[in-house]
Amino acid sequence: MALRVAGIQCKIIDIHLRHKPEHMLRVSPKGTVPVLCLSTDEVIDESLDIMRWALHKNDPQQWLDGLHNAKAQYLLLQTDGPFKQALDQYKYASRFPEANPVQSRQRAMASLIEPLADHLKHQPFIGGDKPVLQDVAIFPFVRQFAGVEPSWFESHVDVSVRDWLHGWVSSELFVAIMQKPG
């Protein structure tokens, strides 16, 4: 989404993680996606780093303003730390037999979803009246969380988070970037 907003043209290659191409593993031995290969032979293989790189090139919607917002930064740290760990244990419960999925779901709620709801109760975006980098970085993880038990999410998560998520998932930008490469 950041690449699209920044107006950066790139070739999208759909990767099946069970069958990682040799080229991908050569440029990024971690074997994770996304991977951005620049014409300078530089490789950026972290989502946030790709977003920052693109927006430093061109940030027409001022998404980088979120980097100066302490609450937005806190929510991003929660997403990448305790929430992501709890989300994985909740979403992939069979991979974590030592973890209780209901307790993992509750940890995910406490670490991000509830603070996010408090933040969104009086404003439409994490950045206030306009979206910032953190909105775009966080919503895919909330989307994953919502997808584990959609009816539970709809009945237990604050409407502010549900509306915020729905707004992003139904946005023209998200719909456009989710089109399979042709």
C-alpha positions, -999 to +999 in steps of 0.1 A: +000+000+000+029+024+008+045+016-025+012+024-043+007+056-024+043+067-030+037+061-067+066+036-069+062+011-097+073-024-089+069-059-103+049-081-079+059-118-078+034-141-060+054-164-037+041-197-024+060-201+009+060-239+007+079-236-026+102-206-022+121-198-054+159-200-054+162-164-064+142-152-034+164-172-010+196-159-027+185-123-022+169-128+012+181-159+030+155-154+057+129-167+033+102-145+045+080-120+025+078-092+016+112-087-001+118-056-021+148-058-045+159-024-057+178-017-089+208-008-068+210-045-057+199-034-023+173-057-007+148-046+019+131-075+036+110-060+064+075-046+058+081-015+079+114-008+063+098-011+028+071+013+039+095+038+053+117+036+022+088+042-001+073+070+019+107+087+023+108+088-015+073+103-018+047+107+010+018+126-006-006+116+022+019+124+050+017+089+065+052+094+080+036+120+104+028+090+125+065+085+134+061+116+156+031+103+174+040+085+207+006+067+210+008+055+173+044+043+179+033+025+211+005+007+192+030-003+165+054-017+191+026-037+207+016-051+173+051-062+164+057-076+199+032-091+223+002-090+199+020-108+171+031-135+195-004-139+209-019-138+174+003-166+162-006-188+192-043-180+187-043-184+149-020-214+147-030-231+179-020-265+166+016-253+162+016-242+199+001-271+219+016-256+251-005-224+246-042-221+254-058-204+223-084-186+244-058-172+267-037-162+236-068-145+222-072-126+255-035-116+255-040-103+219-070-083+230-052-068+260-020-060+242-034-043+211-071-046+204-083-029+236-057-001+235-065+004+198-102+007+206-095+033+233-075+052+208-101+050+180-132+058+201-127+096+194-110+096+161-113+077+128-076+068+124-046+061+146-032+094+133-063+113+143-083+127+114-060+112+088-043+079+083-006+074+092+019+047+086+008+028+118-028+025+104-015+007+073+011-013+092-013-025+120-046-032+101-033-064+083-026-079+117-060-070+131-075-084+099-057-117+106-070-116+142-106-110+130-103-138+105-096-165+132-132-164+146-151-138+127-183-141+146-165-138+179-146-108+167-179-091+156-195-097+189-166-090+213-145-063+197-154-026+201-172-011+171-145+015+167-119-012+158-144-031+136-153+001+117-117+011+113-108-024+100-138-025+077-128+009+063-093-003+054-104-037+040-130-020+018-108+009+008-101+014-029-064+013-021-065-021-004-088-036-030-064-024-057-033-038-042-049-072-034-055-079-071-034-109-081-005-100-104-013-107-140 
